[in-house]
């Protein structure tokens, strides 16, 4: 079997294996190896199997992954999530839906040291959900606000998805991380507006809590100033060119370890658990990268990407119609599979298409991560829904019923970024000056 048809069959086979709960790394690696052997002959397969794993994990820029992962894990073990939630709640907890607003704000701040939507949702859920339950919040609003707020972890830098996207497309990781700042802030504001609209229509969803005094608010700020400083140093250092993304990740990881130790909440066992968790998470991501590397060898050999570009050109569609179709496709895929797997499976082919259509690759990276956020909270397989279900013990249907306003907010954000591309490209453009 030759040509693009083999590539299409390969994609379908990977999706089937993933649906059957085969690990993503194995599904992509096995189909990639078998497909390459069938298309190009089995004699050249050992070369690919020897070369692809090395090429997938060798780039020095990949060192940012374990370092940013380490930064987030040690921050979680150091009790950062509780401090952030308490601080934001001190300022907005007296409003209707105030604790839901505090949850979203704390998720945004925690995402700035974590880079993972799953970790953000799980960590903040353990802190915020009991407090909202204590004040009588509706389960739908409480659980959905944590699930949606957690997705901010993949947009607000340091985002693991942006790092991998940059490596796959050979774009500046520093510019991609900068590109996520304004859309991340916009997403935070829109999520808060969604809470405000929901509680305005039905105040019983999120009753107001007690008002904190200014003395209590200042005391709360003292608990997080060091974390805010760390975030500022890491992001500001990259933006102003003081150090590279890898150096920024190293500074962030070291700072997170120091802050966790100074907090007094990091025991010797907690330290070892954090190191183990960092290693396991990094190993999982690297395994997926290796599987994707083998699979991409197969896809490149079928010339599927070139055929896709030619097919789109023959359709005669406006480029924005093509972009709309891609976004719909990604929302559907995001609801059915893991976002990292979706990226590694499709971005290689889609990136060539969007650049051929004249779209800015940095802007597209932001649009892609936005649809990943939507996919994380859309049934049937929105991963953050299941994370919150496991943390809260609530029925999945309850969480799903509360998620609609936040999905709508994400759709509005995607539309705004499409209409105002400068939201994604302005800060990266300043880094060239």
Protein Blocks (a to p, Z undefined) as FASTA:
>chain_A
ZZjklmmmmmmmmmmmmmnopafklmmmmmmmmmmmmmnopklmmmmmmmmmmmmmmpmk
lmmmmmmmmmmmmmmmnommmmmmmmmmmmmmmpghklmmmmmmmmmmmmmmnopaklmm
mmmmmmmmmmmmmnopafklmmmmmmmmmmmmmmmccdfklmmmmmmnopafklmmmmmm
mmmmmmmmmmmmmmmmmmmmmmmlmccdddddfklmmmmmmmmmmmmmmmmmmmmmmmno
pacfklmmmmmmmmmmmmmmmnopacfklmmmmmmmmmmmmmmmmmmmmmmmmmmmmmmm
nommmmmmmmmmmnopafklmmmmmmmmmmmmmmmmcfklmmmmmmmmmmmmmmmnopaf
klmmmmmmmmmmmmmmccfklmklmmmmmmnopafklmmmmmmmmmmmmmmmmmmmmmmm
mlmmmmmmmmmZZ
